[in-house]
Amino acid sequence: MKFLKRLVLVVVALLAGGWGLYSLVFKPAPVVLAEAKPLPADTQLSAIYGLDPGPNPIKVIPAIHLTTRDGPLTLTAFYPDTEGVYPLVLFSHGNFSNRRAYDRILRHWVSHGYVVLAPDHRDAGGLLNSILAMTRFGKDGVMQQRPRDLINILDNLNAIADQAAELDRRIDRNRVVAAGHSFGAFTAQMLGGADAAVPGGDRRLQERDGRFQAVVAFSPPGPMFEMVDEQSWQNMTVPQLVTTGTWDVEPRFFRDWRLHAMSYERGVEGLNSLLVTEGADHYFGNLICRLELDAEPQTDALRMANAVSLAFLDAEIKEVARARDFLASDTPALATAGFARLSRR
């Protein structure tokens, strides 16, 4: 039975786009990882901005259903259960994943005063569903629809208000951020001006939307699907934070963790920040994206990513001076003995 299922996956992968997706089924040799320094047990973390959960209780609407120009869309809403108006973050999940696999990140932001809306994209729901989506719509179709999903959410905020008036009262429609993980990180980057090549032609996929004022990209891809390339980020015009770690490797696609920093290195100078954490992998062990993994949770690394991403949001969107000072300093590296290092260019 397992062999038959594997054979079906191989056939579908080949139909969906050749050996790039075929490699999703058959795993290559593992990458030998360099030893990583752990966070010292006696580290004083009081200097890290926003490390602890914020003061706001959190409300969750598990499913909001929208009818959009591109079809039905389901999203989850997270918002502070405290009266006020808060910036809006739209979050894009990674390939094979889903909108509820990132609560450990999203709830941290919400506790500090943000509203988060997270949809399921066409490729949500696991490997087989992702391959089927790429078979039906093409890799370029899936890649382009993802940012359109976030645009459709912005275009349908009034429809969301009709379903959840209390949520609507919390949303500041003039302060909007795109965020995501892995494939979803590139989705967020596209809304900030990144683009992708269409194989076999001169056209590039573009879905920039001027309403998005910043981008948070957890483990964004380097070269991918013969579409994401070294030129993909040269037209990004909003500030972005990129995060990765020294174990952030994928034998099928990214055998060197530094490839995840390509968007930082190739982006427009003056707009980029990069967090690198020792021993952090693509999923913080099993804390995001693939919660079913039999892996050791990387709690310290996720706490650092949450804290630095919050500082970036507060600096860029709320214009908090202390957050700006933190990002401009060497505090992350000094306070963690090099466990978390923040760069700017």
N, C-alpha and C positions, 0 to 999 in steps of 0.2 A: 504493500500500500504506500509506504514511504517512497519507494522507487517510482511508482506511478505519479505521485504528486510532484516529485522532483522533475520528472520528465515533462509533465504539463507545464511547470514553471519555466523550464528551459525553452520549450517550444514557444510559449507566450513571450518570453524575454526576447528571443530572436526575432519574432514578428514585430515586437514593439520598437526595435531600434538597434539590433545588432549586438556586438560583443560587449558594449558598455553595460547593457542591462543583463546580458548573459553572465557577466562577472558578479552580479548580485546573487546569483544562485550558487556558483562554485567558488569557494573561498580560496584565495592564494595563500602562500606561505605567510605566517605571522611576522610582524616587525619586531625586532629586538629593541626594547625600550631602554634608554639610559636611566640609571638610578636617579630618583628624584629626592630632593631634600624635603622632609616633612616640615610642617609648621612647628617650631619649637614649643614644647609644652609650657615653658615659662614666659612666652611672648606676652607683652603688654599690648592689648588690642584697643585700649581706650582711645588711641589716636586715630583709629579707622572710622571714617565718616559713615554714619548710617548702618553700622554692622548689625545692630539689634533690630527686632521688629518695631514698627512705629506705633503710635498711640491709638490709631483708628481701628475699631472693630470692623470686620469685613462681612459684606453680604454677597451672596452668589446667586445668580439666576442661571441654573444649569443649561437651559436651552431656550434660545430665542430664535424663531423661524422667520426668515425674510424671503420675500419673492422679489428677485432682482432681474435686471435685463438679461443676465446670463444664466438664469435658472434659480432654483431654491438654494438657500444658504442657511446653515445652522451655526449659531455661535453661543458662547458662554460669556456672561458678563460678571465682572468682579468690581465692586465699588465700596468706598468707605461708608459705613453706617453712621456717619456723622454729617450733620447739615453743613453744606458748603458747596463750592463749585471747584472742580478739580480737572487738571489736564488729562487728556485722553491718550492712551496707548493702545494701538492696534497690534496684536501679536500673531505671528505666522509660525505654525509648527513645522518641524522637520519632516522630511520624506518618510513614509511608512507610519508616521506617528498620528497624533490627534490633539484636539484643542485642550484636553484635560490632563495632558502629560507634563505640564509645566507649572502646576499650581505653586510649587516651592519657590519659583521666581516671582510669579505674578502677584501672589499674596503679599510678598515683601513690599513691592512697590505700592500696592493698594493701602497697606497699613501706614504708609508714609504720605498718603494723600494723592493717589492717582486712580483713575478709572481705567480698567482694562477690558477690551472686547477681543475675544479670541475665536475665530471661526475654524471649522473643518474645511480643508481644501478638497479638491477632487481626488487627490492621491492619499487621503487619510485612511487609516484603518488597516495598515499592515502591508507586507511585501506584495502579496498577490493582488490586492486592490490597487496598489500603486502601479504595478506592471500593467494591469488591465486599463487603468486610466491613461497611461502613456500609449497603450495600443490603440485605444479609441481616439484620443485627442492629439497624439504625438507629443514628443518631449517639449517642442516649442509651444504647443497648445497648453500643456500643463504649466509650463514656466510662465507664460503670459497671463494665464487666468488667475494665478495666485495673487499678484498685486491688484488685479481687477476685483478680486473678492474684497480686499481691504478698501478699495475705492468705493465699491458698492455699499459697504457698511456706512461710510461717510455720507454717501448720497441718500441713504435710507434712515438717517437718524430720526426723522419725523415718524417713520413707521415703527422704530424702536420705542419712541416716546409713547405711541399709542398702546403699546403692550406693557410698558414699564415706566410709568410717570415718575416714580421715585428715583429711578436710575437717570432718567433724562435731566432731572433737576441738578444732578451732580456733575454733568458733563460741561466742560468749557470747550465749546466748539472752535475756539480761536487758538487753542494750544494743543497740537496734535503731534504724536510721535509714532513712527513705524519701528517695530522691533520683531525679532525672530531668531530662530535657531537653525543652523545648518542650511538646508535648502530654503527654509523660512527666513534665514538671515539675508540671503540674496534677494528674496522677495521684498524684504524691507528696504534693502539697498536700491532696488529698482525704483521704488517710490521716491527715493532721494536723488535719482538721476543715473544710476547704473544701468547698463544695457548688456545685451547678449547677442552673439552672432547666430544667424540662422544657417545651418549647414547647407552647403550647395548654392548659396546666393550671397548677394552683397547687403541684403537687408539686415538690420539689427532690431531686436525686440526692445521697445521702449515703453515704459508706463509711468513716467515721472508725473508726480502730482504736487503742485506747489503748496498744498495745505499741510504737508508734512514738514515739520521744522527741524527734526533730528532723527537719527537712526541709531538703534542699539542692535548690534549684530553678534550673537553668540556663535562662535565657531563657523563663520561663513566659509563657503567653498573657495578654493583656488580654481585652477582650470577644471572644467566639468562639462561632460556631455558634448564636447567639441563646440560649446556655445559660450560658456563663461571663459574669458581669456584675459590676457594682461591689459587689454584696453578697456575692460568692462567698467572700470570705476573712474575713468579720467574726466567724466562730466558730472560727477556727484558734487552738488553745490550746497549740501547741508552738513553740519557737524555730525560725525559718527564715532561711536565707541565700538571697537572690535575686541572680542575676548577669545583667548585660546589657552592651551596648556601644553606642557612638554610631553604629555602622553596622548595628545589629541591627534591620533593617527588612525587611518582606515586602510587596511592592506589592499583593498580593491580600488581605492581612489587616491587617498592622501597618505603616502608612506612617510612623509616628513611633516611634522606639525607646523613647520614654518609656512607651508602653503596656505594655511588658514589666515595668515597675516598679510597675504598679498593685497587685499583691498586696502589695508592700512598703508602699505608701502607704495601702492600705485594711485591712491586717491589724491585729490587736490591738496597741495601743501597748505598747512594752517588749519585744517578742518578735522584732523584725525587723532584719535587716542587709541592706545593698544594696551590691554591687560594680558599679561602672560603669567600663568600660575604653575608652580612646580607640581608635576605629577597629575595635573588635571587632564582627564580624557574627554571624549566627545559627549559623554552622558553624565559626567560627574559621578562615575561609578554606575549607579542605577537610579539617580535622583531626578533625572529629567528624560523626556523623549521615549526611552525604552525602560520602563519601570520594572519590567519582568526579568531583566538581566540578572544572572547569578554573579553579582559583582559587589565588591566592597564599596559602600557609599562614601563619596569624597566630600564629606560635610564641610570641612574647612575651606576647600576650594570653592564650593558653591556659596558659602557665606561671603567670601571675598568678591566673587562675581556679583552677588546681590548688592553688596555695599558700594562697589565702584560704579556699577550701573546706576544705582540710585543717586550717587554723587553727580554723575554725568547728567541725569535727568534734571536734578535740582539746579545744577549750574546752567544748563542750556535753556530749560523751559521755565523754571521758577526764578532764575537769576539770583540764586542764593550765593552770597559772597563767600561764605565759609566753604561751600562745596567747590566753588571755583578755585579757592586757595588750596584746597586739598588736592584737586586734580593737577594743579600746577607745581606741586611739591613732590619730593621723593619720599613722602610719608609711607605709602604702601610698602615699598621695599625696606625702608628703615625699620618700620614697626613690626614687620614679619620676618626679619632677618633674611630677606631675599626670596621668601616663599611666593610673594605676589609682587610683580614689577609692572609699573605703569610708565608708558612712553608716550610722547606727543610729537607730532610733526605737522 
